[in-house]
Amino acid sequence: MRYFLWTLRLALFLLVLSFAVKNTDIVAVHYYLGYQWQAPLVVVLLVFFCLGVLVGIVANLGHMLRRRREVVALRRELNARSRAGEAPVRPADAGGAT
């Protein structure tokens, strides 16, 4: 399985590398007020791909932090119950249905 993954990674790397070599033409990205940026097409695509990933991470950050706070609160509750000598509540017992 390890060799298969390394072969797949190498094939993906070669595919991306060949794409980068084939797309070295200069393109212009036009902004407002007459500003423009000229760079190779592969660089423009890479920059905007990274910006898209960054926007996705920032958009998901609120959900991740909320879940992390919930996990910390549940761990505190579990520790408090174990110190008090109570039996831990299992998910099937908490809902009342079996």
SVG drawing of the C-alpha trace seen along z (x, -y; Angstrom):
<svg xmlns="http://www.w3.org/2000/svg" viewBox="-37 -54 45 56">
<polyline fill="none" stroke="black" stroke-width="0.4" points="0.0,0.0 2.9,-2.3 4.4,-1.9 1.0,-2.5 0.7,-5.8 4.2,-6.9 3.5,-6.0 0.2,-8.0 2.0,-11.0 4.7,-10.9 2.2,-10.7 0.2,-13.6 3.5,-15.6 4.5,-14.9 1.0,-15.9 1.1,-19.2 4.7,-19.9 3.8,-19.2 0.8,-21.6 3.1,-24.3 5.6,-23.9 2.9,-24.1 1.3,-27.2 4.1,-29.7 2.4,-32.4 2.1,-35.8 -1.5,-36.8 -2.8,-40.1 -5.3,-40.3 -7.1,-43.6 -8.2,-45.3 -10.3,-48.4 -9.0,-51.9 -6.8,-50.6 -4.5,-48.5 -3.3,-45.2 -1.0,-42.4 1.0,-40.4 2.4,-37.0 2.6,-33.5 -0.7,-31.7 0.4,-28.9 1.4,-31.5 -2.0,-33.3 -3.8,-29.9 -1.7,-28.9 -2.2,-32.3 -6.0,-32.2 -6.2,-28.5 -4.3,-29.3 -6.6,-32.2 -9.6,-30.0 -8.2,-27.5 -7.6,-30.3 -11.1,-31.6 -12.5,-28.1 -10.4,-27.6 -11.5,-31.0 -15.1,-30.2 -14.8,-26.9 -12.9,-28.3 -16.0,-29.3 -17.5,-25.8 -14.1,-24.3 -13.8,-26.5 -17.3,-25.9 -16.8,-22.2 -13.5,-22.4 -15.3,-24.4 -18.0,-21.8 -15.5,-19.0 -13.7,-20.8 -17.0,-21.4 -18.0,-17.7 -14.6,-16.6 -14.9,-18.8 -18.4,-17.4 -17.1,-13.9 -14.2,-14.5 -16.6,-16.1 -18.9,-13.1 -16.0,-10.7 -14.7,-12.6 -18.2,-12.6 -18.5,-8.8 -21.3,-8.9 -21.5,-6.4 -20.7,-7.9 -23.7,-8.4 -23.5,-6.5 -25.0,-7.9 -27.7,-5.2 -28.7,-5.9 -28.8,-9.7 -31.4,-9.6 -33.7,-7.2 -34.2,-4.9 -32.5,-1.6"/>
</svg>
